[in-house]
């Protein structure tokens, strides 16, 4: 691990053509991400309040499950995060602040 990365020690999985736990978790995570995106779209297009509430409940359940899968993968060292440089954070913050100011003035 370098000083620009946040990660955990990797849990080793068997190599080869056979699927392993990491493969299954990657597939599950990809599927859940896609489902969350699709439910977000369905929420914006729901034709009535009852349907909206059902979609919202399902969206939240899948979003929570997606987060749980990510957390397991992160703990097993199969995901790492990049440490953002303070300069990049400040630059992005200033840009967003300016955009907000521009919107307020319109």
Residue pairs with C-beta under 8 A, 6 or more apart in sequence:
1 7
1 80
3 83
4 82
4 83
5 80
5 81
5 82
5 83
6 80
6 81
6 82
6 83
7 74
7 77
7 79
7 80
7 81
8 74
8 75
8 76
8 77
9 77
10 76
10 77
10 78
11 21
11 22
11 76
11 77
11 78
13 20
13 21
13 22
13 23
14 20
22 73
22 76
22 78
25 69
25 72
25 73
25 76
25 78
26 73
26 78
28 69
29 66
29 69
29 70
29 73
32 62
32 65
32 66
32 69
33 66
35 62
35 66
36 59
36 62
36 63
36 66
39 55
39 58
39 59
39 62
40 59
42 55
42 59
43 52
43 55
43 56
43 59
46 52
46 55
70 79
73 79
74 80
74 81
